[in-house]
Amino acid sequence: MALSSVHYYLLSIFDHPKPNYMNPDLYSFLLHLHSVIRWLVLLLLLIAILNSLTAGNRLFTRGDARTGSLLTGFADLMFLVGIVLWYFGPRGYKLIQSMGMSAAMKDPYARFFAIEHLTGMLIAIILLHIGKAQGKKAITDRSKHRRTFVFYLLALLIILLSIPWPFRQIGVGSHWY
């Protein structure tokens, strides 16, 4: 049985390696989206921390649970966009690929964007999910608020340390948005 020209065409499409680069306009859009979501996550995180901190003996309400759900949802979206930026953009996988892992680990800029930022944010998002899960446990409402406060606060600290702020040496030249 002979293969048709359509079969050869389809085989040629799937036979070639896929490009692992990104259009600069798409990269810029995703980077700005990642940054905007960062501010939403930080705002929701501060709201969730303040709610838990000031809760006292009040019930763990649907509003507390919704804040946690929105927080983890936006954090997951930010992480997904960040993974795409890390793999296809110039600051993550490309740095490791071009420099090699040993050289990337010795260079503070490359190490931050290729390893530390990604790892710190992954740990923070895991902490956010653990904090959200504490609100679902069959424990007292006071314990739910305390536990969510602790996990959310730890996540906030890690996030703040993992962001390349413009005032940090690693973030010089970056923007607030």
C-alpha positions as a Python dict, from the first residue, in 0.01 Angstrom:
ca = {
    (1, 'M'): (0, 0, 0),
    (2, 'A'): (148, 331, -106),
    (3, 'L'): (143, 636, 119),
    (4, 'S'): (-34, 939, -18),
    (5, 'S'): (116, 1285, -27),
    (6, 'V'): (-104, 1378, 273),
    (7, 'H'): (56, 1099, 476),
    (8, 'Y'): (404, 1218, 380),
    (9, 'Y'): (309, 1573, 473),
    (10, 'L'): (176, 1465, 812),
    (11, 'L'): (486, 1256, 876),
    (12, 'S'): (708, 1551, 787),
    (13, 'I'): (522, 1778, 1032),
    (14, 'F'): (558, 1539, 1324),
    (15, 'D'): (910, 1434, 1233),
    (16, 'H'): (1061, 1779, 1281),
    (17, 'P'): (1154, 1893, 1631),
    (18, 'K'): (924, 2154, 1776),
    (19, 'P'): (1067, 2502, 1828),
    (20, 'N'): (1138, 2588, 2189),
    (21, 'Y'): (1139, 2964, 2155),
    (22, 'M'): (872, 3226, 2195),
    (23, 'N'): (763, 3523, 1989),
    (24, 'P'): (890, 3839, 2166),
    (25, 'D'): (540, 3994, 2167),
    (26, 'L'): (392, 3684, 2327),
    (27, 'Y'): (676, 3675, 2579),
    (28, 'S'): (614, 4039, 2671),
    (29, 'F'): (239, 3979, 2705),
    (30, 'L'): (289, 3671, 2925),
    (31, 'L'): (547, 3850, 3138),
    (32, 'H'): (306, 4138, 3200),
    (33, 'L'): (21, 3894, 3269),
    (34, 'H'): (247, 3710, 3515),
    (35, 'S'): (320, 4041, 3688),
    (36, 'V'): (-44, 4152, 3704),
    (37, 'I'): (-145, 3818, 3852),
    (38, 'R'): (137, 3862, 4106),
    (39, 'W'): (-34, 4173, 4241),
    (40, 'L'): (-369, 3992, 4257),
    (41, 'V'): (-208, 3703, 4446),
    (42, 'L'): (-35, 3940, 4688),
    (43, 'L'): (-359, 4132, 4749),
    (44, 'L'): (-561, 3814, 4805),
    (45, 'L'): (-287, 3676, 5027),
    (46, 'L'): (-285, 3989, 5243),
    (47, 'I'): (-666, 3974, 5269),
    (48, 'A'): (-653, 3606, 5367),
    (49, 'I'): (-380, 3671, 5626),
    (50, 'L'): (-568, 3966, 5777),
    (51, 'N'): (-892, 3764, 5786),
    (52, 'S'): (-720, 3481, 5970),
    (53, 'L'): (-527, 3715, 6200),
    (54, 'T'): (-833, 3913, 6309),
    (55, 'A'): (-1073, 3617, 6319),
    (56, 'G'): (-1048, 3546, 6689),
    (57, 'N'): (-1324, 3297, 6773),
    (58, 'R'): (-1546, 3370, 6474),
    (59, 'L'): (-1659, 3090, 6247),
    (60, 'F'): (-1456, 2990, 5944),
    (61, 'T'): (-1701, 3120, 5684),
    (62, 'R'): (-1764, 3052, 5317),
    (63, 'G'): (-1599, 3389, 5254),
    (64, 'D'): (-1278, 3263, 5413),
    (65, 'A'): (-1295, 2950, 5199),
    (66, 'R'): (-1367, 3156, 4884),
    (67, 'T'): (-1071, 3382, 4951),
    (68, 'G'): (-852, 3073, 4982),
    (69, 'S'): (-994, 2928, 4661),
    (70, 'L'): (-940, 3252, 4468),
    (71, 'L'): (-591, 3281, 4613),
    (72, 'T'): (-485, 2930, 4513),
    (73, 'G'): (-657, 2960, 4174),
    (74, 'F'): (-473, 3278, 4082),
    (75, 'A'): (-147, 3143, 4228),
    (76, 'D'): (-182, 2831, 4014),
    (77, 'L'): (-250, 3042, 3706),
    (78, 'M'): (52, 3260, 3783),
    (79, 'F'): (266, 2948, 3826),
    (80, 'L'): (143, 2804, 3496),
    (81, 'V'): (225, 3126, 3311),
    (82, 'G'): (561, 3131, 3492),
    (83, 'I'): (641, 2776, 3381),
    (84, 'V'): (571, 2874, 3020),
    (85, 'L'): (793, 3181, 3058),
    (86, 'W'): (1064, 2972, 3225),
    (87, 'Y'): (1072, 2710, 2951),
    (88, 'F'): (1021, 2924, 2640),
    (89, 'G'): (1163, 3257, 2758),
    (90, 'P'): (1525, 3368, 2779),
    (91, 'R'): (1566, 3365, 3159),
    (92, 'G'): (1498, 3007, 3262),
    (93, 'Y'): (1566, 2689, 3076),
    (94, 'K'): (1748, 2878, 2799),
    (95, 'L'): (2006, 3002, 3050),
    (96, 'I'): (2069, 2652, 3177),
    (97, 'Q'): (2081, 2521, 2821),
    (98, 'S'): (2326, 2785, 2699),
    (99, 'M'): (2549, 2810, 3007),
    (100, 'G'): (2527, 2460, 3143),
    (101, 'M'): (2399, 2385, 3493),
    (102, 'S'): (2735, 2431, 3666),
    (103, 'A'): (2796, 2776, 3517),
    (104, 'A'): (2434, 2880, 3573),
    (105, 'M'): (2462, 2791, 3943),
    (106, 'K'): (2776, 3007, 3976),
    (107, 'D'): (2613, 3312, 3815),
    (108, 'P'): (2375, 3488, 4060),
    (109, 'Y'): (2147, 3622, 3785),
    (110, 'A'): (2115, 3291, 3604),
    (111, 'R'): (2076, 3096, 3929),
    (112, 'F'): (1798, 3327, 4051),
    (113, 'F'): (1586, 3312, 3736),
    (114, 'A'): (1664, 2954, 3633),
    (115, 'I'): (1641, 2790, 3976),
    (116, 'E'): (1565, 3005, 4283),
    (117, 'H'): (1260, 3196, 4156),
    (118, 'L'): (1091, 2880, 4025),
    (119, 'T'): (1174, 2674, 4334),
    (120, 'G'): (1068, 2946, 4579),
    (121, 'M'): (737, 3001, 4404),
    (122, 'L'): (666, 2628, 4386),
    (123, 'I'): (725, 2597, 4762),
    (124, 'A'): (505, 2901, 4827),
    (125, 'I'): (221, 2763, 4616),
    (126, 'I'): (244, 2429, 4796),
    (127, 'L'): (217, 2619, 5126),
    (128, 'L'): (-86, 2809, 4994),
    (129, 'H'): (-257, 2483, 4906),
    (130, 'I'): (-175, 2335, 5246),
    (131, 'G'): (-313, 2648, 5411),
    (132, 'K'): (-632, 2627, 5206),
    (133, 'A'): (-669, 2260, 5297),
    (134, 'Q'): (-650, 2349, 5668),
    (135, 'G'): (-982, 2531, 5629),
    (136, 'K'): (-1148, 2207, 5519),
    (137, 'K'): (-1035, 1996, 5815),
    (138, 'A'): (-1273, 1888, 6087),
    (139, 'I'): (-1106, 2101, 6356),
    (140, 'T'): (-1220, 2406, 6550),
    (141, 'D'): (-1271, 2728, 6359),
    (142, 'R'): (-1007, 2896, 6572),
    (143, 'S'): (-755, 2626, 6471),
    (144, 'K'): (-852, 2666, 6106),
    (145, 'H'): (-780, 3040, 6124),
    (146, 'R'): (-450, 2986, 6306),
    (147, 'R'): (-329, 2724, 6063),
    (148, 'T'): (-430, 2917, 5752),
    (149, 'F'): (-258, 3223, 5899),
    (150, 'V'): (68, 3032, 5954),
    (151, 'F'): (79, 2870, 5610),
    (152, 'Y'): (-30, 3185, 5428),
    (153, 'L'): (227, 3395, 5616),
    (154, 'L'): (507, 3151, 5532),
    (155, 'A'): (398, 3155, 5169),
    (156, 'L'): (396, 3536, 5168),
    (157, 'L'): (750, 3553, 5305),
    (158, 'I'): (879, 3308, 5045),
    (159, 'I'): (697, 3491, 4766),
    (160, 'L'): (839, 3827, 4874),
    (161, 'L'): (1190, 3678, 4879),
    (162, 'S'): (1145, 3511, 4540),
    (163, 'I'): (1023, 3815, 4346),
    (164, 'P'): (1288, 4008, 4150),
    (165, 'W'): (1186, 4346, 4294),
    (166, 'P'): (1330, 4655, 4120),
    (167, 'F'): (1507, 4761, 4441),
    (168, 'R'): (1695, 4429, 4465),
    (169, 'Q'): (2021, 4384, 4278),
    (170, 'I'): (1875, 4088, 4088),
    (171, 'G'): (1576, 4298, 3977),
    (172, 'V'): (1759, 4609, 3859),
    (173, 'G'): (1599, 4717, 3533),
    (174, 'S'): (1275, 4534, 3599),
    (175, 'H'): (947, 4711, 3653),
    (176, 'W'): (687, 4719, 3929),
    (177, 'Y'): (416, 4599, 3693),
}
